């Protein structure tokens, strides 16, 4: 029987998770919520998604949409809820709805780790989320770091990691945030990314710094990793090529920037033109002794989407993490090119 999924929050991540759930053969999207009428609600209606109102129905009805009911109406008919609301609201929803209803829930990386029983990146710690009541899919940056550091830990061991996050200023649709003409350092050392990685890769010695720059397309990471065992750049490159949800891109193919990565995603027909894989430049991998250097790009709007799908399976007791990732990758078209 299909897993019945409810989605709370239909923004940047929520709408993508809704599409992804709808593509899974073993899941059914029961419905999504909206707090007010906008074009996204029209798109959800066109896709056949049932809409449930969080703040009353008047705004919807006067614009030609009749909601199926309120939040409780949705939650009473699901096996698991994916909460894609802005940070702090997920925790409020847990106290208000999920705990009283004894409902399993998945949260996003904007929430603190204590909102859940486990923080989650599928290829790193799938089993930790099995049959848990509450699981937190970590942020886009944390997901990107974990995806590439996990296989390095397994194959070579890691003494320490120093990583710098060069973060996009806002999502492409966002007209309210910046910066427009500045590079803004995060004056918090370490940045929150390192401690967050440790909620998934327990005990990893990692120190992170961050800055925001005037772009909307992707984040960039510069990593320096001290390995426990020697490796060549070619060996590390081969390992990354064989690791799921990592894509090797090449300067030789004129993929020299985040802009060209996003154009590549469109050209190969990825859903929404997204790039849910972590992109590492072949020419950006270097080794000196046991010190590894590499550059990776993170599409902040989509890399956590497959993690949400796998978290749904884990939280409802699907035991085979490798199989789950294969199913998710196939459904999202991540295994075509």
N, C-alpha and C positions, 0 to 999 in steps of 0.2 A: 504494500500500500504506500502511496506517495506521502512524503513528509509535507504536512500542511504548514506553510510559512506565512507569517504576517510581517509587514514592513512598516516600521514607524519612522517617518521622515523621508521625504522624497526630494532631496537636494542632490548635490554633486555626487556623493557616494550612493545614496539611497536609490536614485533612479537607475544607476548602473547595476546595483545588486538586484533590483527588481527584474531587470532584463535578464540577468544571469540566472536567477532562480527559474524564470519562465522557460529557459532553455534546457533545464535539467529534466531528464526522463523520470527521475525518482523523487521529484518535488512538485508541489502545487503552490502557486502564489495565490493565497486566499484574498489578499487585498493590500492596499497601501493607504497611508493617511496623508491628509493635507490640512494645514491650519488655516489657509485662505486660498481663494481662487487666483490662479495665474496660468500662464501658458503650459506649465508642466502638468497641471491637472487636465488640460485639454489633451495633451499627448497621452497621458495615462488612460484617459477615456477612449481615445482612438485605438490604443493597444488592447483594449478590453479588460484592463485592470479595474477591479472594484475599488471604489474610493470611499474612505471613511473620514468623517470630519472630526477634527480635534477641538475646534473652537466655535461650534455651531454651524448650521447649514445655510443661513440666509445668504451669505456671500456667494455660495456655490449655486443655490437655486436661482438667484436673479441672473446668473450667467449661464443658465441652461444645463447645469449638472445637478443631479439628484443623488446625494450620498446614500450609501447603503445603510449608514447608521453612524454611531460614534465609536470611539476607541474601544470601549468595552465590547461592543458588538463584534468587532474584529478579533479581539483577544480571546473571546469565548469560543472561537472556532479554529484555533491554530494549535500546532504541536510545539512550535518554537517561534519566537519573535526576534527579528533583527532590528536593533535600535540604531538608526543612522541620524539621530538628531544632533544638533550642535552640542559642544562639550558642556558638561554639568547637567544637561537636561536628561541624559540617559540615566544618571544616578537617581534623579528625582522620579523618573518613570519607574525605576526599579522599586522604589519605596511605595509609590502610589498604586502601581498596577501589578508588576510581575511577582513580587513577594506575596501579596494577598491572594493572587490567583494561582500561586505555586507554578508559575509558568517559566520554562527555560528561556533564557535570553542571551543574545549576542550583542556586545557593545563595540563601539569603534575606539580608535586610539586617542581621541580627544578626552576620554575619561581616564581617571587615575586607575592604576592597576588594582587597587583594592575594591573596585566595583565588581570584580569577577573572581572566580575560583582559579582561573588560569589565563595568562596572556598567551597569544597564539600566533605562530607562523607554521603553516602546515608541514613543510618539509623538515622543520627543526624539532617540533615537539607535539606532533599530532596526538600521541597517546595521552599526553597530560590533559587534554580536553575531553577525553572519552567519558561520556555519561555525566559530565559536570552540569550543574544547574546554570552557571553563568560563565561565559567565556568572553574575553576581550581580544578582538583582532587589533593588533598594535598599529601605530600610525604608518603612513606611507614611507617615511624615512627609516623608521625602525624596521619595517618589513624589508626594505631594500638592503639594509646593513645585515640583517639576520640571514637573508637568502644567500649572500655570498660568503659571509664569515662562517656559516655552519659547515659547508663542505670543506673549507680550509681547516677548521677545527678537527673534523673527522679524519682528514687525510694527512695532515702535517702537524697538527697541534699548534696552539697559539700562545706565545708568551705575553704579548701585549698588542693593542691596536690604538692607533691615533688616527682619527678621522675628522675631516672638516666638511660640514654640510654647507653647500652654496645653494641657498633656498630660493625658489621662485617667490616673487612678491605677493602674488595673488593668483587665483584661478583665472582662466581666460575670460570668463563671463563677468568677473567681479569688477564693478566700476567704482567701488567704494574704498579700496585699499591700495597701498603703494608699497615701497617708494617708487616714484617716477624717475627721479634723477639723483639717486644716492645709493651707496652701499652701506647697509646698516648692520653693524656687528651685534651679535647676541652677547651681551655683557653678563653672562652667566657661565661659570666654569666649574665643572664641565657643563655643556649644554644638556638639556634633559634627555637627549637621544641615547647617550651612553648608559645611564641608569635604566632606561627603558629597554635597551637591548638585553640587559642582564636579567630582566623578568622572563626572557625566553631562553637565552644562552646563559644559564646560571653559572656564576663564577668567572665569566670572561673578564679579563683585565682590559678595559676599554676606556678611552678618554676622548671626548668629542667637543668640537667647537663649531660655531655656526655663524652664518651671515645671510642677510636677505639682499637680493639684487633685482634690478628692474627688468624682469622677464616673467612671463606667465606660463611658459610651456612645460618645464620640467625642473626638478632639482638635480644638482650635480654633487657627487661625493668624491673627495680625494682621500684615499686610504693608504696608510703606512702600517704594515702588519709584520711584526717580528715572529717568525715561525720557529717552532721547536726543531723541525727537521729541514734540511736543505732541499731546495727545489729549483728547477729551472723555470724560466718564463714559459717555455713551451709546455712543460708538464702542467703548470697551473692553468694555462690556456686550455689544454686538453681536458682537464678536470672540469672547468667551467662549461665547456661545450657539452659535456655529458650530464650537466646538472639541470634539472627541470626548472623552468621559469627564469632562466638566465639566457640572454641572447648576446652573442658576440657580434659586434659591429666593427666595420673596418674603414679606416681612413682611405685605404686603397680603393674602396668602392664609392668614395666621395660622401661617406657618412661621417661628417666632421663635426657635427654640432647637434644640440638638442632639437633644433628646427628640422634638420634633415632626418632625425630619428622619427619625429612625428609625421613627417611626409612619407617616410617608409611605412609606418603603420597604416596610413591611408591607402597606399599603393598596394599593399598585400591584403587589403580587405578586412582588417581587424574591426570588430564591432565598435561603432562610434568613432573609428579612427584612433582608438586608444592603443597604448603599449603597456600591457600589464606585466610584461617581462622586465627584468632588470637588465639594462644594456651596459656592457663592458667593452671598451675599445681594445681591439687586439694589439694595436700599436701602443696602447697606454699601460701595458703590463711590463713591469721591470723588476728584476731581482738583483740584489747585491748581498752576497753571503746568504744569511737567513732572513734578510729584510726584503719584503715584498711591497711593491708600489702598484696601485692600479686606480683607474678612474671609472666611475659608473654613473649612469643617468637613471633617474627615477621619475616615472610618470605619476604624479601625485593624485591624479583623478582616478586611476584604475588599478594600480598594483595590488591594492588590498581586496579587490573584488573577488578573485578566485579564492582568497583566504576565507572570505565570508562563506562561500559555498562549502568549502571543506569543513569549516567550523560547524555549519548546520548538520553535516553528517556526523561529525565527531560527538557533538552534544546529544545527538539522538541515538548514539550507540553503534554507528557504522565503524567496525574495528580496523579495516584495512586502509591505512592512510595513503599508501602508494596507489592503490586502486582508486581511491577518492580523487586524488590529484589527476590521475589519468582521465577519469570521467569528466572532471571539471575542465581540464585542458581541451579535451575533444569538443565538448559542448560549446566552449567559447572560441573555438577555432585557433587555439594557441599551438596546435600541433601540425599546422599545414605548411608553414614555411620555416 
